[in-house]
């Protein structure tokens, strides 16, 4: 930063000498020329300094903006395969909407399959009658309903909302059913 300041002072001195001092006309033009060169030098070096500071602040801003993603990437890079699989299954619920002829069709994402929210509301209504147990997975014919029950139960267990089923014992809710509705975004229904 000293170079633009010194060049500005030198330019000011040359311009002052050119306009205030009683010198021959050729000397005045010479001092004006030196003043213009010093002012250009101040402008170029000052602009260079400003641009380097701007680049520095932009880089710091990008680093701050991307810090959470970079930190998560650092943690994930140190995980083994089993930890990464577990990490994929824990987290907020994700809904997916499909636009069809009859409007939007909302699905709950699970690692195995997407489950329609219409099925989930019917399932939770049946669970209310059996609370605190979830509807068991066994005893159902091997069809889409059984797959939905398995995927939904596994999602609830992985997110800490239900205890894992053991043998013939179905999974058990850890939280009130009203909270399940809230967490799934179904409390208005």
C-alpha positions in Angstrom: 0.0 0.0 0.0 3.0 2.3 0.4 3.8 2.4 -3.3 0.5 4.1 -4.3 0.7 6.6 -1.4 4.3 7.6 -2.3 3.4 7.9 -6.0 0.4 10.0 -5.1 2.6 12.3 -3.0 5.2 12.6 -5.8 2.4 13.4 -8.3 1.0 16.1 -6.0 4.5 17.6 -5.7 5.1 17.7 -9.4 1.6 19.2 -10.1 2.1 21.8 -7.4 5.5 22.8 -8.9 4.1 22.9 -12.4 1.3 25.3 -11.4 2.7 27.3 -8.5 6.4 27.7 -9.3 7.6 30.4 -11.7 9.3 28.2 -14.2 9.8 28.3 -17.9 7.0 26.8 -19.9 9.0 23.7 -21.0 9.8 22.9 -17.3 6.1 23.2 -16.4 5.2 20.6 -19.1 8.0 18.4 -17.9 6.7 18.5 -14.3 3.1 17.9 -15.5 4.4 14.9 -17.5 6.2 13.5 -14.4 3.0 14.2 -12.3 0.9 12.3 -14.8 3.3 9.4 -14.8 3.4 9.4 -11.0 -0.4 9.6 -10.8 -0.7 6.6 -13.3 1.8 4.7 -11.2 -0.3 5.4 -8.1 -3.5 4.4 -9.9 -2.1 1.1 -11.2 -0.5 0.0 -7.9 -3.5 1.1 -5.9 -5.8 -0.8 -8.3 -3.6 -3.8 -8.0 -3.8 -3.6 -4.2 -7.6 -3.2 -4.2 -8.1 -6.1 -6.6 -5.8 -8.4 -4.5 -7.8 -7.4 -1.3 -11.1 -8.1 -3.2 -9.9 -11.5 -4.3 -8.8 -12.3 -0.7 -12.2 -11.4 0.7 -14.1 -13.3 -2.0 -12.0 -16.4 -1.3 -12.6 -16.1 2.5 -16.4 -15.7 1.7 -16.4 -18.8 -0.4 -14.5 -20.7 2.2 -17.0 -19.6 4.9 -19.9 -20.5 2.6 -18.6 -24.0 1.9 -17.2 -24.7 5.3 -20.1 -27.0 6.4 -19.9 -29.0 3.2 -16.2 -29.3 3.4 -16.3 -30.3 7.1 -18.9 -33.0 6.3 -16.8 -34.2 3.4 -13.8 -34.5 5.7 -15.8 -36.6 8.2 -17.2 -38.8 5.4 -13.7 -39.3 3.9 -12.5 -40.8 7.2 -15.4 -43.3 7.4 -15.3 -46.9 6.5 -17.9 -48.6 4.2 -20.2 -49.7 7.1 -20.2 -46.2 8.7 -21.1 -44.6 5.3 -24.0 -47.0 4.9 -25.3 -46.1 8.4 -24.8 -42.4 7.7 -27.0 -42.7 4.6 -29.9 -44.0 6.6 -29.9 -41.4 9.4 -31.1 -38.0 8.8 -34.1 -35.9 8.1 -37.0 -37.4 6.1 -37.1 -36.6 2.4 -40.3 -36.3 0.4 -40.5 -36.7 -3.3 -43.3 -35.3 -5.4 -44.4 -36.7 -8.8 -46.7 -34.7 -11.0 -49.3 -36.8 -12.8 -52.6 -36.4 -14.5 -54.4 -36.3 -11.2 -52.0 -33.8 -9.6 -49.0 -34.2 -7.3 -48.3 -37.6 -5.7 -46.1 -37.4 -2.7 -43.8 -40.1 -1.6 -41.6 -40.7 1.5 -38.1 -41.5 0.4 -36.5 -44.6 2.1 -33.2 -46.3 1.0 -35.2 -49.3 -0.3 -38.2 -47.7 -2.0 -40.4 -44.7 -2.0 -43.6 -45.0 0.0 -46.8 -43.0 -1.0 -48.0 -40.7 1.7 -51.6 -42.0 1.2 -50.4 -45.4 2.3 -48.5 -44.0 5.3 -51.6 -42.2 6.6 -53.7 -45.4 6.4 -50.9 -47.3 8.0 -50.5 -44.8 10.9 -54.3 -44.9 11.5 -54.1 -48.7 11.9 -51.1 -48.2 14.2 -53.1 -45.9 16.4 -55.4 -48.9 17.2 -52.3 -51.1 18.1 -50.2 -48.4 19.8 -47.4 -48.7 21.0 -46.6 -51.5 18.5 -46.3 -51.0 14.8 -48.1 -53.4 12.5 -46.0 -56.5 12.3 -44.2 -57.3 9.1 -44.6 -61.1 9.4 -47.9 -62.7 8.4 -48.4 -60.6 5.3 -48.3 -62.1 1.9 -45.2 -61.3 -0.1 -46.4 -58.2 -1.9 -46.0 -54.5 -2.1 -47.8 -53.9 1.2 -45.2 -56.1 3.0 -42.4 -54.2 1.3 -43.9 -50.9 2.4 -44.3 -52.1 6.0 -40.7 -53.3 6.0 -39.3 -50.1 4.5 -41.3 -47.8 6.7 -40.5 -49.8 9.9 -36.8 -49.7 9.1 -36.9 -46.0 8.5 -38.6 -45.4 11.8 -36.0 -47.6 13.6 -33.1 -45.9 11.9 -34.3 -42.5 12.9 -34.8 -43.5 16.5 -38.6 -43.3 16.5 -39.2 -47.0 17.1 -37.4 -50.0 18.6 -36.2 -52.7 16.3 -38.5 -55.7 15.9 -37.2 -58.9 17.5 -38.3 -62.3 16.2 -42.1 -62.4 16.2 -42.3 -59.2 18.3 -43.2 -56.2 16.1 -41.4 -52.9 16.4 -42.5 -50.6 19.2 -42.9 -46.8 19.0 -40.6 -44.8 21.2 -42.5 -41.6 20.8 -46.2 -40.7 20.8 -48.1 -41.3 17.5 -49.0 -37.6 17.3 -45.3 -36.8 17.2 -44.8 -39.3 14.4 -47.5 -37.4 12.4 -45.7 -34.2 13.2 -42.2 -35.4 12.1 -43.6 -36.8 8.9 -45.4 -33.5 8.1 -48.9 -35.2 8.4 -50.2 -33.4 11.5 -52.6 -31.2 9.5 -54.3 -34.3 8.0 
